[in-house]
Amino acid sequence: MKKCIMLVFILTVGMFSLVGCGDKTAKSNVSDADGAYFSNNEEKKQFTEIITASGETIGIIDNNKEIERFVKQLDIESWNDMEQLPEDIDLVYSYISYEVIDEPIFLQDGKQLVNKSTLEFYISQKGEYIIRDYNQEIEAIARISEKAGQFLNAPEDLDLNKNITAKDILDGWGLDFYVPNSDIESDIEKTDDIENARYYIGETSFTEEELRKTSKEQKIQFYGADKNTLLNEIDDISEIAQYLNGLALDQWEYADDAPNPEEVECQIVRFMLSRHSNEKELKEMDTQILYKSDGNYYIEEIIPGEYSDRGDSITHYQVSEEIAKYILSYLE
């Protein structure tokens, strides 16, 4: 749950499988993962080990440029979700991915951890190409395109490192593996009043260095009730960090049954460098609409549809008057 509320700030975490918020709709998961599969950052610690059905290691993709090419060739937008794996299939290859979780907001007790996920590639007796993509928190099963299937069926065509093993790399990292925070999840599941269940427990602290790891260039624009009037803009990373720290995310409450807006106070738009390409172009990553209803303040968070095949992703939160006034202070 912690990851859900933080998606607005760390949208493009580079995990091979999307570590999501409990939605196991396969096509949605893999499509969202397209934006979060891997970072363009050449310094990002990540690699993929390719293993045959019999357990033989084919090689390792440890070049981030090749990883980026690998993801694009998967043709994720064409994947069709399935409820379960059919019976008439044979496992061909397993693509096992490892990545260091270094985005500060996802760290447990401030420690870097290794996230592991597996993409299993199958071929049915009918010649269909099917994948099962999973980690400790989520699973996706999908029928994939012929183009993607032929690509996954020819790992030797990839730029592979055959002179190193996964164990060698993991030993060099010297890090523990990520384990889902089951305590927070179970606490929320057991809460009778889900509107009062908080997604994030603990103090939130953003630093300039941490934000630059997410995107070296960022900006936040503040509008009035609509986007016709730009009232303020901050593009200095240190100022952005200061603003984010003041939002008191630990006090935001998920509001699934939030009322319709009666009075829109302002709109806040966040821009970051897109990880879909290497071009230095700021893209709109999310919009937050602060509004008031029945004396209470709410935030409607909208993530543009280009990051999901289901269209815009919309989430609602209830915030205190103090937080609302803090946000509104940036309009003055």
KOLZABA-339144 format. One line per 8 residues: number of its first residue (from 1); their letters; for each residue z, x, y of C-alpha. Coordinates in steps of 0.001 Angstrom, whole numbers, plus 500000, padded with zeros to 6 digits. Layout:
BEGIN
NUM	a	Z X Y ~ ...
END
This chain:
BEGIN
1	mkkcimlv	500000 500000 500000 ~ 500650 502877 502319 ~ 496971 503772 502131 ~ 495861 500299 503219 ~ 497550 500295 506588 ~ 496478 503862 507214 ~ 492800 503206 506518 ~ 492189 502520 510192
9	filtvgmf	493329 506034 511072 ~ 492218 508087 508071 ~ 489185 506046 507134 ~ 487158 508750 505487 ~ 489531 510335 503002 ~ 487421 512409 500633 ~ 488473 511136 497230 ~ 485922 510896 494445
17	slvgcgdk	487116 507401 493498 ~ 488438 505172 496207 ~ 492192 504984 495920 ~ 492290 501416 497064 ~ 494648 498590 497844 ~ 494533 496728 494567 ~ 491096 495053 494801 ~ 489357 495799 491526
25	taksnvsd	485974 494317 492380 ~ 483857 497106 491013 ~ 480864 497049 493307 ~ 483090 496878 496341 ~ 485092 499823 495109 ~ 482159 502079 494437 ~ 480383 501094 497622 ~ 483453 501772 499729
33	adgayfsn	483797 505035 497894 ~ 480369 506069 499172 ~ 481979 506646 502529 ~ 484961 508341 500994 ~ 483619 510250 498019 ~ 483580 513735 499460 ~ 483927 515462 502762 ~ 481089 517350 504443
41	neekkqft	483671 519954 505359 ~ 482585 523131 503604 ~ 486212 524245 503412 ~ 487325 521135 501532 ~ 488941 521996 498192 ~ 487111 519908 495616 ~ 485017 520318 492487 ~ 483539 518306 489633
49	eiitasge	483626 519339 485985 ~ 480902 517958 483710 ~ 481765 517437 480038 ~ 479686 516086 477159 ~ 480827 513259 474896 ~ 481819 515869 472320 ~ 484037 517692 474819 ~ 481746 520619 475663
57	tigiidnn	481848 521758 479283 ~ 478373 521878 480855 ~ 479468 523462 484110 ~ 481212 522874 487414 ~ 479933 521707 490802 ~ 482034 523668 493261 ~ 479654 523850 496199 ~ 480394 521141 498753
65	keierfvk	476752 520830 499800 ~ 475792 520219 496177 ~ 478638 517709 495849 ~ 477268 515845 498853 ~ 473794 515810 497288 ~ 475309 514627 494002 ~ 476929 511637 495694 ~ 473734 510616 497489
73	qldieswn	471775 510687 494231 ~ 474168 508190 492665 ~ 472397 505422 494611 ~ 475693 503570 494925 ~ 474352 500648 496947 ~ 472279 499532 493966 ~ 475179 499400 491520 ~ 476021 496018 489963
81	dmeqlped	479618 495396 488977 ~ 480636 494406 485457 ~ 483850 492868 484144 ~ 484083 495227 481171 ~ 482167 497817 479224 ~ 479701 496330 476714 ~ 480090 497221 473053 ~ 476620 498653 472409
89	idlvysyi	476977 501787 474536 ~ 477392 505493 473948 ~ 479296 507889 476162 ~ 476987 510692 477311 ~ 478814 512668 480001 ~ 482094 512605 481882 ~ 482117 513797 485486 ~ 485737 514722 486200
97	syevidep	486505 515264 489850 ~ 489420 517093 491454 ~ 490253 517173 495142 ~ 493172 518457 497171 ~ 494773 515652 499160 ~ 495446 517364 502473 ~ 495231 514466 504929 ~ 498841 514490 506173
105	iflqdgkq	499352 510743 506071 ~ 498675 510678 502328 ~ 500958 513557 501422 ~ 504111 512903 499458 ~ 507076 514705 501045 ~ 504598 516792 503026 ~ 503169 518473 499920 ~ 499478 518867 499168
113	lvnkstle	498545 517319 495821 ~ 495508 517175 493550 ~ 493775 513844 492985 ~ 491905 513539 489691 ~ 489330 510894 488841 ~ 486723 510409 486167 ~ 483227 508966 486179 ~ 482100 508215 482623
121	fyisqkge	478357 507860 482112 ~ 477074 505608 479291 ~ 473691 504523 477939 ~ 473398 501218 476100 ~ 471215 500534 473077 ~ 468944 498621 475453 ~ 468518 501725 477567 ~ 470744 500506 480411
129	yiirdynq	472752 503009 482421 ~ 476427 502160 482911 ~ 479356 503961 484509 ~ 483125 503617 484404 ~ 484790 505196 487438 ~ 488584 505364 487448 ~ 491759 507182 488413 ~ 495458 506349 488175
137	eieaiari	495258 503404 490562 ~ 491886 501702 490252 ~ 488879 501220 487988 ~ 485262 500244 488548 ~ 482615 499431 485927 ~ 479004 499024 486978 ~ 475428 498899 485768 ~ 473520 501498 487777
145	sekagqfl	469902 502018 488726 ~ 467386 503869 486597 ~ 467143 506532 489293 ~ 470890 507154 489270 ~ 471029 506990 485480 ~ 468315 509587 485022 ~ 470089 511793 487535 ~ 473424 511592 485710
153	napedldl	471648 512178 482410 ~ 470312 515538 483592 ~ 473358 517576 484745 ~ 471539 520843 484048 ~ 469389 520126 487089 ~ 472465 520486 489298 ~ 473556 523731 490910 ~ 476335 524492 488416
161	nknitakd	478866 527277 488274 ~ 479196 528298 484619 ~ 481326 531342 485264 ~ 484567 529525 486009 ~ 486662 526810 484384 ~ 488555 523867 485817 ~ 491770 525538 484711 ~ 490879 528663 486687
169	ildgwgld	490391 526651 489876 ~ 493473 524492 489383 ~ 495606 527538 488638 ~ 494292 529112 491825 ~ 495281 526045 493813 ~ 498739 526030 492255 ~ 499361 522379 493173 ~ 500835 519383 491383
177	fyvpnsdi	498797 516281 490608 ~ 499025 513138 492702 ~ 501155 510359 491209 ~ 501016 506857 492755 ~ 504145 505871 494644 ~ 505161 503121 492270 ~ 508456 502464 494049 ~ 506766 501246 497234
185	esdiektd	504216 499219 495273 ~ 506866 497493 493135 ~ 509040 496734 496154 ~ 506165 494920 497832 ~ 505139 493062 494682 ~ 508708 491796 494254 ~ 508970 490575 497846 ~ 509016 486773 497964
193	dienaryy	507839 486555 501573 ~ 504708 488701 501492 ~ 504256 488333 505272 ~ 507428 490374 505729 ~ 506492 493071 503215 ~ 505741 496323 504985 ~ 502954 498521 503779 ~ 504377 501760 505015
201	igetsfte	507926 502989 504767 ~ 508912 506025 506789 ~ 508205 507905 509976 ~ 504603 508461 510998 ~ 503654 511621 512846 ~ 500155 512684 513850 ~ 499405 516128 515219 ~ 496291 517478 516861
209	eelrktsk	495673 519798 513913 ~ 495995 516974 511409 ~ 493595 514714 513274 ~ 490979 517464 513586 ~ 490967 517706 509783 ~ 489822 514098 509725 ~ 487257 514441 512508 ~ 486895 517285 514973
217	eqkiqfyg	485633 514878 517617 ~ 487130 511438 518231 ~ 487551 508905 520958 ~ 489326 505590 521504 ~ 488045 502978 523917 ~ 490199 500212 525391 ~ 488596 496939 526475 ~ 489831 493678 527908
225	adkntlln	489517 490370 526076 ~ 485896 491218 525245 ~ 483834 494373 525009 ~ 482096 493798 528319 ~ 484788 495550 530323 ~ 485779 499109 529409 ~ 489218 499748 530903 ~ 490116 503142 529480
233	eiddisei	488886 505865 527158 ~ 490634 508849 525596 ~ 488728 511603 523818 ~ 491231 514431 523919 ~ 492648 514932 520417 ~ 496151 515642 521687 ~ 496119 512413 523719 ~ 494808 510494 520722
241	aqylngla	497640 511902 518607 ~ 500145 510832 521239 ~ 498721 507305 521276 ~ 498733 506985 517470 ~ 502299 508245 517217 ~ 503411 505573 519662 ~ 502014 502747 517547 ~ 505075 502797 515233
249	ldqweyad	503037 501988 512136 ~ 506198 501746 510052 ~ 506942 498509 511912 ~ 503574 496821 511323 ~ 503743 493865 508952 ~ 500914 492552 506819 ~ 500021 488985 507876 ~ 497696 487393 505347
257	dapnpeev	498089 483949 506930 ~ 497828 485093 510524 ~ 496966 482256 512932 ~ 493727 482168 514857 ~ 493821 483936 518217 ~ 495023 481786 521100 ~ 495017 484529 523685 ~ 493174 487832 523191
265	ecqivrfm	494960 490607 525037 ~ 492610 493532 524420 ~ 490283 495273 521997 ~ 490591 498897 520878 ~ 487647 500713 519291 ~ 488023 504004 517401 ~ 485138 506455 517002 ~ 484922 509463 514684
273	lsrhsnek	482231 511732 513309 ~ 480555 510078 510371 ~ 480880 511749 506972 ~ 477685 510087 505811 ~ 475701 512883 507419 ~ 476073 516311 508933 ~ 474840 515111 512323 ~ 477442 515332 515064
281	elkemdtq	477324 511702 516088 ~ 480395 509589 516833 ~ 480367 506331 514897 ~ 482437 503214 515425 ~ 484998 503301 512643 ~ 487121 500269 513424 ~ 488048 497708 516046 ~ 491535 496338 516618
289	ilyksdgn	491950 493059 518470 ~ 495406 492473 519889 ~ 496137 488792 520397 ~ 499020 486407 520926 ~ 499745 483159 519110 ~ 502857 480968 519240 ~ 504683 483685 521108 ~ 503985 486349 518467
297	yyieeiip	501629 489323 518634 ~ 499021 490062 515982 ~ 496358 492677 515390 ~ 493073 491872 513712 ~ 491570 495065 512322 ~ 487823 495075 511665 ~ 486055 497833 509747 ~ 482261 497588 510228
305	geysdrgd	480190 496258 507354 ~ 478202 499455 506999 ~ 481187 500816 505055 ~ 481278 497896 502600 ~ 478688 495794 500793 ~ 480845 492728 501474 ~ 480308 492859 505218 ~ 483027 493516 507748
313	sithyqvs	486461 494215 506276 ~ 489111 492259 508199 ~ 492887 492701 507926 ~ 495679 491123 509981 ~ 499056 492526 510995 ~ 501972 491167 512985 ~ 503467 493583 515520 ~ 506447 493466 517838
321	eeiakyil	506280 492711 521552 ~ 507325 496310 522182 ~ 504322 497643 520269 ~ 502014 495181 522010 ~ 503252 496280 525424 ~ 502769 499916 524416 ~ 499127 499251 523532 ~ 498588 497260 526732
329	syle	499979 500129 528790 ~ 496766 502045 528027 ~ 494803 499393 529932 ~ 496653 500020 533179
END
